[in-house]
Amino acid sequence: MTTVPWRLRCTQTGTEYDGLDRRFYSDTGATLDVVHDLARVGEQVDLATFDARLSSKKRIDRSGVWRFRELILPVEEQWIASKPEGATNLYESSRLASYVGLDWLGLKHEGENPTGSFKDRGMTVAMSMAKRLGADRVACASTGNTSASMAAYAAEAGMRAFVFIPDGKIAYGKLAQALAFGAQTIQIAGDFDKALQLVQEVCDREGVYLLNSVNPFRIEGQKAIGFEMLQDLDWQVPDWIVLPGGNLGNSAALGKGLLEMRELGWIDRLPKIAVVQAQGANPFYTAFQKGEPLVPVQNAETIATAIRIGNPVSWQKSLRGVDASTGIVTEVTDVQILDAKAHVDAAGIGAEPASCATVAGAKRLVSEGVIQPDERVCGILTGHLMKDPDTVVQYHKGEMDALDESTRNAPVRCDATLDAVLGFVN
Ligand SMILES: *Cc1c(COP(=O)(O)O)cnc(C)c1O
């Protein structure tokens, strides 16, 4: 007998489990999807419902995640742990459109979430499930943003939080958040993939609730980026949505949400999904090129630490959306990421390196003729500029390679006299 309207389904065999079954893998070891009763959702709400909620003062309506709650997680309101999150801006920058080679470019800035990345969208839902399931301890392995987000939501929910981070490979803004929000932070002498393996073992043994994106409720919350983007566009489907891919939870979420919207008849076609990987952490790109199963990359390396992942958990889920939308997976170099970042930053928008893989990837796809200049393209900027200040300062001081020296903006030294200063102003 089921206790809640959603179910968990094995992505391999389709075997279903109760929605409150506290598991992250099926009996065959495959990842799980949350499945909704879409007929029921279609009877409860439509796009006009979501538009009406834009003018509501209720916190769950103001949340860019829970505004779409019938299709995210129809949990009783008492369990919802919301800040609220989402409701981020969609920037239209003609300057960046011309950098990429497009007539028009929209950029959904997920760095404007409460802790500065889209991870808050997944975290609010998974943390609500942690409360619903009676957990008192939560844990994750993280390249940074998941830990920052989990630590903040755990602090508010009064739960103990344990963060496993790869040794020495975390951007300072993110580490600072995990520490400041009071999470027990454990630096593992190994890479992200090792940290993830260890945290899963700890959670299995100790009954700590796991909040990595293998947690299918994270994916449900992240679907809302796509919902909200379409709402920003007054439900007009763009031709492309471009986003970075690391562990591939976010692209999996985007695809799942859009497929559900199409099944509900809320949209009549899918935007093509373009996933952008960093060249040094590109197992999904390679698998897509070859049309073969993913082979993990050992010692993944990129300046974009948020996508520095060699063995992505959600690649099969991500591929479903890419294939269904006849989308593509591409890759960009670190120098291309930094060049795109210099332009995103200089446009006054700003984002962390991984986010700018979006813009670098779109630019590459336009130059290759995969994306046409007159197509409508929306990119996702996944995290805030201030997450990784070291990269910004090193870049502008000339301590990192640049594609275009003119994008540097180094600080200048100057004598403390009016004449000397005026030399720079005039
Ligand atoms: C987590 C993260 C990503 C990668 O998302 P995945 O779901 O792991 O593919 C990209 N950018 C930022 C800023 C992130 O925090």
The ligand as an ORCA input file, in Angstrom:
! r2SCAN-3c Opt
* xyz 0 1
  C      27.064     21.209     -9.472
  C      27.448     22.247    -10.433
  C      27.566     21.988    -11.803
  C      27.415     20.641    -12.398
  O      26.119     20.110    -12.292
  P      25.918     18.537    -12.398
  O      24.524     18.302    -11.984
  O      26.916     17.924    -11.461
  O      26.196     18.154    -13.813
  C      27.882     23.046    -12.645
  N      28.089     24.282    -12.155
  C      27.993     24.550    -10.857
  C      28.248     25.939    -10.390
  C      27.666     23.557     -9.948
  O      27.581     23.856     -8.648
*
